[in-house]
Amino acid sequence: MWDLWLERAKPVMPVIVIDDLDTAVPMAQALVAGGVRLLEVTLRTAHGLEAIKEIKNAVPEAIVGVGTVTSSKDLENALKEGAEFAVSPGFTRDILACAREWGGPFLPGVLTPTEVMQVRDAGFMWQKFFPAAAAGGVDMLKSLGGPFADVRFCPTGGIGPETYHDYLALKNVFAVGGSWLTPKEAMSARNWQAITTIAIAT
Ligand SMILES: O=C(O)C(=O)C[C@H](O)[C@H](O)COP(=O)(O)O
């Protein structure tokens, strides 16, 4: 699925925090206008689920997923609202089982070789590498690429406009995620042009 989506979307995934529900749709439109279509709406605030539903209905060009999935219940709730993919900062046995049953694109979060092996054993070849910068960044991903050449990573955590290129240059990285694409100041000022400008430049 990621392969297919990446044919028509930039390989970047904004990690979106919705403080005010009315920002969800214009923010998504601003990103899509700049070619950023893979949108990870986090469950960090109470508006996450509703925002997923609203964006799905109002912005058909967006590919909307759910982030900060920390339980199987989170995943089930987000799927009911129409989330097309799901991302977790880590994984539990329960989440992996629920994601397998769903069968859709789920990115479990990993940080160590052992975790890469655990989720690969469970059938997940596409993984989130989190927190990327704090855990060794590009060098760590290069090292993981040795024994795990078949695994594709989406690093997130501490990545910004100055560094995301370095990650995307790695052959085991399929996309890069982060909150830099939807800065808090631009969101609260409802400065959609600023968000489109960032998206275009990315
Ligand atoms: O909440 C989640 O779903 C997470 O798993 C963590 C986020 O992906 C990173 O915290 C984003 O990191 P920054 O770009 O440094 O803000």
PDBQT file of the ligand as one rigid body, heavy atoms in Angstrom, charges set to zero:
ROOT
HETATM    1  O1  LIG A 301       2.787  10.793  18.999  1.00  0.00    +0.000 OA
HETATM    2  C1  LIG A 301       3.151   9.962  18.166  1.00  0.00    +0.000 C 
HETATM    3  O2  LIG A 301       2.377   9.368  17.464  1.00  0.00    +0.000 OA
HETATM    4  C2  LIG A 301       4.542   9.571  18.029  1.00  0.00    +0.000 C 
HETATM    5  O3  LIG A 301       4.802   8.447  17.842  1.00  0.00    +0.000 OA
HETATM    6  C3  LIG A 301       5.610  10.503  18.077  1.00  0.00    +0.000 C 
HETATM    7  C4  LIG A 301       5.743  11.439  16.885  1.00  0.00    +0.000 C 
HETATM    8  O4  LIG A 301       5.868  10.774  15.678  1.00  0.00    +0.000 OA
HETATM    9  C5  LIG A 301       6.931  12.279  17.106  1.00  0.00    +0.000 C 
HETATM   10  O5  LIG A 301       6.930  12.741  18.429  1.00  0.00    +0.000 OA
HETATM   11  C6  LIG A 301       7.047  13.431  16.198  1.00  0.00    +0.000 C 
HETATM   12  O6  LIG A 301       8.245  14.021  16.524  1.00  0.00    +0.000 OA
HETATM   13  P1  LIG A 301       8.630  15.525  16.228  1.00  0.00    +0.000 P 
HETATM   14  O7  LIG A 301       8.587  15.700  14.766  1.00  0.00    +0.000 OA
HETATM   15  O8  LIG A 301       9.993  15.653  16.800  1.00  0.00    +0.000 OA
HETATM   16  O9  LIG A 301       7.615  16.368  16.944  1.00  0.00    +0.000 OA
ENDROOT
TORSDOF 0
